């Protein structure tokens, strides 16, 4: 039967007890990790969020009643123990922070009993994730998950400390706002008071933070909840946290300066990593050409090589056809992999097809200097030699080529490069390689929409020297946009914003808005621009993603207390779920059967 805490006060968390407390009486509370009954002595490992402390129950010290009670303890019972700290005389555990001490119990209270958990509460659990997420309140007791969430709390505090010293004001922006196009899908919230109308949950505080700059607040900061109804990946969730900022009277270099110092401070204080400044910068074009990605992992080589000029006019139809269609032929050199079995190469071909490739051409340089290739018969010896030379191929190397439109080639080889690095264990996971990517295209063409779309968002400032191309060659206009990349993952992104009304109106026109539709969607921002708006710029970090990278987790779910799974559902609460007819009626809503659903809804 559970006992009360009346008269008891915890004096220490488990690992706050140290050899400096030897001889003192302490009271500790937590969960039973394990129990070992040796007959005359009972040992338990007591666990709280700080770690583990060994408790010893010796009948003469704790009394017969207390000793009997200790014998009933099982995993996950919640207990309070009072006792004396003593030095361990044997079995010192160097893997534990408290491994050289133990508490000899004089009093035990069982505060709560526990059923047998559906899986062990242990680090690096091998239990299937679906089961752990269904019992997330138990999964959250695992020490590695607790360390992640404690780190997230620490990082948030460090961010706030730095921003306050830099003159930023923390200001909250609305959660219920207006749906706007040009981004991911919105989560919509029906209004009871305005039947047939909907709020949207914010994808970011973008427009509101720009309005705060219009209002003269100069430097804004917020740890903001954001929502995007998009397909999930390992580093995405439908609801997530941004560390968001906006600054007035600044340009690109000013934003980069404050953020480099922010990253240096946070990574040093949180995990002891010394970020060297300045962080290297690379243009978007260079990143795509060298790595096939605008978020390149620079911890290893295997860079892309453009061989279009070398293979131009060759007899291999795949290469020639890609070049005729305005595409390119590029390759990567998997050093020392020339003897890779054909079966493994075929798997790489299938992998490449998953990223849009029609196939993957390969050429292995044998140790004797001869070639084994999927296309050698279509090219002369001179052409093959020139190709290998361009690729810096040496005996024992495997050269892999993609030929298609540039975007497909970049996507395929960028992904293949990462896959090979993973398979060949080329990545030094102890490194933290930061990189700024700058000069993104302002616009990108959407075949689906048959129009240009904003690569970042419609409020991004074009580079002044490119603005005269906005009508003649919109795709060539670069943006004053910048992303901060860490180890192949976008850590944050931002841009200088448009602050001139005429430029903003023209940008929206290029995106397909009439003046009327632009004001209908963004009138509150465009109207504000009529009353004196300072030049301004900003950046937002994915806070969950930052902590995921700091803690070297494989999934963003490991740093979020109650995450969703791939279909955006919560296994623990069974959300989303149906609501009753009364709630729907109050919102003037009715549910329509999905297409193909024969059941009445």
Phi, psi and omega in degrees: 000136182293141180253165181268168178266006187311125178084353182259143174223130179292130181265331184212150161284167190304310185269006170280346175279131183219181179297341176290347180259007182303131181094346181272156173266129182232159172235121181237154183219146178170203184254144176284116176281312176203159179233139176233117183257111181258015179091285181275342178227145173238128178250139168230147168265116181263132186237133164227191187294342181277337182143208189239142178227134179277131176247136179245128175253115179241121190307317179299332183273321186261349181088158184295323180293315179296322180293319178296321179296318180299329180291343180268353185294141176226170181308132175078006167298144177259125186226159170240132183231131170249138181187183183255136179281128178227155176286137177292132179270341179209168175055046174296131182254101184287348179277350180253143176299327180256023188291350181256003181225170174206162178250123177272109189291139172244344180209141179227131170235131175269108184277333181197138176265166183223142167290167177293122182296153181289350175204158180293141175272095186209159178293154176049050184301138175265002178294142179303140185298322181302319179291318180297321181286333176292327176247052187300327180298334173277318179302325181292347176281345182298134184302323181291321177293320179297320177299319179298314183288327175293323176295320179298318176298318180296316180298319178299318179293319179296318177301314181297318180299314181296313184296322179297318180292334180270007175086019177274146175255132177274115184231131179277143176244162188295149171268322175268114185218195185262140177288132177230147180281189172077017176222203173288176178292142176276149162275127185255144180235115181290146180264128175287321185285332180240081186305137180084357178249155187226142163274164168239144171282141189290134171284333172193167178276023193312301187291324181292323180289330174293322177294327176295326175292320175301327183276359172090018182277352164072305178219117183244147177214146177202138167267102197247140172277133182229158188220129177220127181271076182228165180296141186271150171227183182299331182249025178227149174219154179293331172235135187209175184242130175251143164262106196248142179213157173212143184227144177259157177058046182224164171232188187308310186297327180294317180292317180297320180300309184293327182282329174296318179291325176298311180297318179300316181294310185294315183289327177291312184288327185276314187227010175072022179264128181267103179280118181283130179250150357285151175288135181303150176241148179215135178290156178304316183298316180296319180298316180294317181294322184272327188235351182069020185206145174269008172223065189288144171270112185261017179281354177211168184272244181053049182283159179286147174235128178277115182249018184304315182293325182291321185264359180301127178086003179284170184274001181275112187300326181296315179293311183299318182296319179298319181291323178296329180274009179084011179270206182212165173239124182224159182216167172231151182251110175273095186300134174074009183252019183299335181268012181302130181299149181302326180299319179290322178297318178299325177294323177294323177298314179297321177300315181297323179297329178295344178251018173103357181285146173280339180181188180215123178270144180224154175216119177260132176267110182291162181299334179271007178090353176280171184243145169238119191212154177278352185223007186303326184292345181266358184231152178284164178299322180296318180295318179295318179298317179296322180295314180296321179296317179298325181275002184054041181284139178231162177309131181097357182268154174243121181255128182240135187232143171236143181224118182182195171300151183308315185299318180294316181299315179299312181301315184294307184287328176298316179289320181296321178302314180292320181296316179295319179299322179293312181297321185268002178055052181269351189266125175276102186287353178277350184269147174238096183262110177267151180202132171271131170254126186233173175056047174296155168300142177291322187230156171222143184280135177250115176295325181296316182270346183057043178197169174284143175240154175289129180293321176258283173201168189290000185251014183276132182287129172287157173290131187306322184289348180255353190297333181289353178265002190299330178267319186280324183210071186303326183293344181269356182281125177268158182250154171276063182242154183209139174241144172257124186246139176229117175051042175084010178235136175290117180273325180194166180205156179191190182193163163285139183263154172291129177239002177259132184301317184292322179293319180296318179297319179295319178301315180293326177297316179298328180279001174101006178275136165283167179300321181294314182291328177296316180288331177295319182276317190237022185304322182297327178281313182296323177295322179297327180295345180279354186242032175084099182238132181283155168303136183210161183205164181200184181198150175224136175260146165280105185296318179299316182295321179300313181291323176303316180288320178302317185269002178054045176274156179275338185222145177294338180296337181285352180239011177242131187299312184230079186278167172263163176262190191300328180268020177065024177256160176253114183292333183285313184263352182064036175263147358285162183212172180288157173238163186282164185299328181297317179296319178296318181297319179299332181263005181058040181245147168228151183262126180263140179297139177293151181302130181089352180273117183274346181282145176285139182248000000 
